[in-house]
């Protein structure tokens, strides 16, 4: 029996070593790409964020708030850590990783939206974790509740790359033609130089309204996060960035969602800047869909936000 086990190990060892070497090659080069969320994760894990002001939120954060403009105007440092397509559950995970690998920020600008306290079932944009997740307990614990990867994907070299044609092609493209790996997100921000599209019209054609399914675990986690920030002497402000007015009316239980944000801001004494009724929210030319502003809108909004930030105690952000 021992001889059989020994032979099996001898047979499998070269395969495992080969798989691990290929895994390292793919992961190392995928980290270098500007593929999806890679630039931000790379900055976090390499300890390159180290900013006094950080912006949290979903895609509405990283397309709405220009950190370079904030840094220049307030004489500070800033970075946008908005994570595409994800609600607070993974926004909090990004916050944890930031604190683990970077200096502690002084101010968090937490952008809110109708879906912040919803928790999606599937691990949207799961490819962003490919280069970092092998043997990584932090990522496993943060993502295991989502539909996506299985436990073996976190522990068996190369297995998680099966079927990931897009990610693999990005690696090949970056290795063969590095000049194509063009930088897109500047300190986490990427303005969208586009005009109004048909996203909202398609949504309205499917349904009259949409109800947000609030996740109680996410609400509890959000409260825990605010308490942790207070104990760590990290200031937090809430910012509900502009949202096109017709999109606001489309959310069936929007009043319930907004009431939660107001309650939390009062409970934890957090400044709350709500731009739902700002003039930007009433003009379609500043948006490319109901939730997201284009570059023109984002730059105007960032300027308005800076005026609010200048009203804070400078010790909050310098």
For each residue, the residues with C-beta under 8 A, 3 or more apart:
1: 4 5
2: 5 6
3: 6 7
4: 1 7 8
5: 1 2 8 9
6: 2 3 9 10
7: 3 4 10 11
8: 4 5 11 12
9: 5 6 12 13
10: 6 7 13
11: 7 8 14 15
12: 8 9 15 16
13: 9 10 16 17
14: 11 17 18
15: 11 12 18 19
16: 12 13 19 20 157
17: 13 14 20 21
18: 14 15 21 22
19: 15 16 22 23 156 157 158
20: 16 17 23 24 157 158
21: 17 18 24 25
22: 18 19 25 26 157 158
23: 19 20 26 27 134 157 158 161
24: 20 21 27 28
25: 21 22 28 29
26: 22 23 29 30 130 131 158 161 167 168 171
27: 23 24 30 31 130 131 132 134
28: 24 25 31 32 131
29: 25 26 32 33 171 174 175
30: 26 27 33 35 38 130 131 167 170 171
31: 27 28 38 41 42 131 132
32: 28 29 42 174 181
33: 29 30 38 170 171 174 181
34: 38 39 181 182 183 184 185
35: 30 38 127 167 170
36: 84 125 127 128
37: 40 41 83 84 125 128
38: 30 31 33 34 35 41 42 128 131
39: 34 42 43 183 184 185 188
40: 37 43 44 81 83 94 185 188
41: 31 37 38 44 45 128 131 132
42: 31 32 38 39 45 46 48
43: 39 40 46 48 49 79 188
44: 40 41 47 48 49 81 94 97 98 101 102
45: 41 42 97 101 132
46: 42 43 101
47: 44 50 101 102
48: 42 43 44 102
49: 43 44 54 79 81 98 102
50: 47 77 102 103
51: 54 67 71 76 77 78 79 105 187
52: 76 77 78 105 106 107 317 318
53: 67 70 71 74 76 77 78 79 105 106 107 108 109 317
54: 49 51 78 79 80 81 98 105 107 108 109
55: 61 62 65 67 78 79 80 81 82 108 109 110 111 188
56: 61 81 82 91 94 95 108 109 110 111
57: 60 61 62 82 83 91 110 111 112 113 116 241
58: 61 82 83 84 85 86 87 91 111 113 115 116
59: 62 63 82 83 84 85 292
60: 57 63 64 82 111 113 241 291 292
61: 55 56 57 58 64 65 80 81 82 83 111 241
62: 55 57 59 65 80 81 82 83 84 185 188 189 190
63: 59 60 82 189 190 191 192 292 293 298
64: 60 61 111 241 242 292 293 297 298 301 302
65: 55 61 62 70 80 82 109 111 189 239 241 298 301 302 305
66: 69 70 80 189 191 298 299 302
67: 51 53 55 70 71 78 79 80 187 188 189
68: 71 72 78 186 187 189
69: 66 72 73 299 302 303 306
70: 53 65 66 67 73 74 76 78 302 305 306 309
71: 51 53 67 68 74 75 76 77 78 187
72: 68 69 75
73: 69 70 306 309 310
74: 53 70 71 78 306 309 310 314 317 318
75: 71 72 318
76: 51 52 53 70 71 317 318
77: 50 51 52 53 71
78: 51 52 53 54 55 67 68 70 71 74 187
79: 43 49 51 53 54 55 67 187 188
80: 54 55 61 62 65 66 67 185 187 188 189
81: 40 44 49 54 55 56 61 62 94 95 98 188
82: 55 56 57 58 59 60 61 62 63 65 111 188
83: 37 40 57 58 59 61 62 86 90 91 94
84: 36 37 58 59 62 124 125
85: 58 59 120 124 125
86: 58 83 89 90 91 120 124 125
87: 58 90 91 115 116 117 118 119 120 215 218
88: 91 92 116 117 119 218 221 222 225
89: 86 92 93 119 142 145 215 218 221
90: 83 86 87 93 94 142 143
91: 56 57 58 83 86 87 88 94 95 116
92: 88 89 95 96 221 222 225
93: 89 90 96 97 138 139 142 143
94: 40 44 56 81 83 90 91 97 98
95: 56 81 91 92 98 99 108 225
96: 92 93 99 100 138 142
97: 44 45 93 94 100 101 138
98: 44 49 54 81 94 95 101 102 105
99: 95 96 102 104
100: 96 97 138
101: 44 45 46 47 97 98
102: 44 47 48 49 50 98 99
103: 50
104: 99 232 234
105: 51 52 53 54 98 108 234
106: 52 53 234 235 315 316 317 318
107: 52 53 54 234 235 236 237 312 316 317
108: 53 54 55 56 95 105 229 234 235 236 237
109: 53 54 55 56 65 237 239 305 309
110: 55 56 57 236 237 238 239
111: 55 56 57 58 60 61 64 65 82 239 240 241
112: 57 116 238 239 240 241 261
113: 57 58 60 116 240 241 243 291
114: 118 212 243 251 254 257 291
115: 58 87 118 212
116: 57 58 87 88 91 112 113 218 222
117: 87 88 212 214 215 218 219 222 257 260
118: 87 114 115 212 213 214 215 218
119: 87 88 89 215 217 218
120: 85 86 87 124 146
121: 146 147
122: 146 147 148
123: 126 129 143 146 147 148 149
124: 84 85 86 120
125: 36 37 84 85 86 128
126: 123 129 130 143 146 148 149
127: 35 36 130 164 166 167
128: 36 37 38 41 125
129: 123 126 132 133 139 143 149
130: 26 27 30 126 127 133 160 161 164 167
131: 26 27 28 30 31 38 41
132: 27 31 41 45 129 136 139
133: 129 130 136 139 140 143 149 153 154 160
134: 23 27 154 155 157 160
135: 154 155
136: 132 133 139 140 154
137: 140 141
138: 93 96 97 100 141 142
139: 93 129 132 133 136 142 143 154
140: 133 136 137 143 144 151 154
141: 137 138 144
142: 89 90 93 96 138 139
143: 90 93 123 126 129 133 139 140 146 148 149
144: 140 141 149 151
145: 89
146: 120 121 122 123 126 143
147: 121 122 123
148: 122 123 126 143
149: 123 126 129 133 143 144 153 154 160
150: 153
151: 140 144 154 155
152: 155 156 159
153: 133 149 150 156 159 160
154: 133 134 135 136 139 140 149 151 160
155: 134 135 151 152
156: 19 152 153 159 160
157: 16 19 20 22 23 134
158: 19 20 22 23 26 161 162
159: 152 153 156 162
160: 130 133 134 149 153 154 156 164
161: 23 26 130 158 164 167 168
162: 158 159
163:
164: 127 130 160 161 167 168
165: 168 169
166: 127 169 170
167: 26 30 35 127 130 161 164 170 171
168: 26 161 164 165 171 172
169: 165 166 172 173
170: 30 33 35 166 167 173 174
171: 26 29 30 33 167 168 174 175
172: 168 169 175 176
173: 169 170 176 177 180 181
174: 29 32 33 170 171 177 178 180 181
175: 29 171 172 178
176: 172 173
177: 173 174 180
178: 174 175 181
179: 182
180: 173 174 177
181: 32 33 34 173 174 178
182: 34 179
183: 34 39 186
184: 34 39 190
185: 34 39 40 62 80 188 189 190
186: 68 183 189 190
187: 51 67 68 71 78 79 80
188: 39 40 43 55 62 67 79 80 81 82 185
189: 62 63 65 66 67 68 80 185 186
190: 62 63 184 185 186
191: 63 66 294 295 298 299
192: 63 288 292 293 294 295 298
193: 294 295
194: 197 288 294
195: 285 288 294
196: 284 285 287 288 289
197: 194 288 289
198: 201 202
199: 202 203 289 290
200: 203 204 244 246 247 250 289 290
201: 198 204 205
202: 198 199 205 206
203: 199 200 206 207 210 250 290
204: 200 201 207 208 250
205: 201 202
206: 202 203
207: 203 204 210
208: 204
209: 250 251 252
210: 203 207 250 251 252
211: 251 252 253
212: 114 115 117 118 251 252 253 254 256 257
213: 118
214: 117 118 218 219 253 256 257 260
215: 87 89 117 118 119 218 219
216: 219 220
217: 119 220 221
218: 87 88 89 116 117 118 119 214 215 221 222
219: 117 214 215 216 222 223 260
220: 216 217 223 224
221: 88 89 92 217 218 224 225
222: 88 92 116 117 218 219 225 226 264
223: 219 220 226 227 264 267
224: 220 221 227 228
225: 88 92 95 221 222 228 229
226: 222 223 229 230 236 264 268 270
227: 223 224 230 231 268
228: 224 225 231 232
229: 108 225 226 232 234 235 236
230: 226 227 233 234 268
231: 227 228
232: 104 228 229
233: 230
234: 104 105 106 107 108 229 230
235: 106 107 108 229 316 317
236: 107 108 110 226 229 268 270
237: 107 108 109 110 270 271 272 273 312
238: 110 112 261 264 265 270 271 272 273
239: 65 109 110 111 112 272 273 275 305
240: 111 112 113 243 258 261 272 273 274 275 276
241: 57 60 61 64 65 111 112 113 275 293 301
242: 64 275 276 278 280 281 286 287 293 297 301
243: 113 114 240 247 248 275 276 281 290 291
244: 200 247 248 281 284 287 289 290 291
245: 248 249 281 282
246: 200 249 250 290
247: 200 243 244 250 251 289 290 291
248: 243 244 245 251 254 276 281
249: 245 246
250: 200 203 204 209 210 246 247 290
251: 114 209 210 211 212 247 248 254 257
252: 209 210 211 212
253: 211 212 214 256 257
254: 114 212 248 251 257 258
255: 258 259
256: 212 214 253 259 260
257: 114 117 212 214 251 253 254 260 261
258: 240 254 255 261 262 274 276
259: 255 256 262 263
260: 117 214 219 256 257 263 264
261: 112 238 240 257 258 264 265 272 274
262: 258 259 265 266 272
263: 259 260 266 267
264: 222 223 226 238 260 261 267 268 270
265: 238 261 262 268 269 270 271 272
266: 262 263 269
267: 223 263 264
268: 226 227 230 236 264 265
269: 265 266
270: 226 236 237 238 264 265
271: 237 238 265 312
272: 237 238 239 240 261 262 265
273: 237 238 239 240 305 308
274: 240 258 261 277
275: 239 240 241 242 243 278 280 281 301 304
276: 240 242 243 248 258 281
277: 274 281
278: 242 275 281 301 304
279: 282 283
280: 242 275 283 286 293 297 300 301 304
281: 242 243 244 245 248 275 276 277 278
282: 245 279
283: 279 280 286 287
284: 196 244 287
285: 195 196 296 297
286: 242 280 283 293 294 296 297 300
287: 196 242 244 283 284 290 292 293 294 297
288: 192 194 195 196 197 292 293 294
289: 196 197 199 200 244 247 292
290: 199 200 203 243 244 246 247 250 287
291: 60 113 114 243 244 247
292: 59 60 63 64 192 287 288 289
293: 63 64 192 241 242 280 286 287 288 296 297 298 301
294: 191 192 193 194 195 286 287 288 297 298
295: 191 192 193 298 299
296: 285 286 293 299 300
297: 64 242 280 285 286 287 293 294 300 301
298: 63 64 65 66 191 192 293 294 295 301 302
299: 66 69 191 295 296 302 303
300: 280 286 296 297 303 304
301: 64 65 241 242 275 278 280 293 297 298 304 305
302: 64 65 66 69 70 298 299 305 306
303: 69 299 300 306 307
304: 275 278 280 300 301 307 308
305: 65 70 109 239 273 301 302 308 309
306: 69 70 73 74 302 303 309 310
307: 303 304 310 311
308: 273 304 305 311 312
309: 70 73 74 109 305 306 312 317
310: 73 74 306 307
311: 307 308
312: 107 237 271 308 309 316 317
313: 316
314: 74 317 318
315: 106 318
316: 106 107 235 312 313
317: 52 53 74 76 106 107 235 309 312 314
318: 52 74 75 76 106 314 315
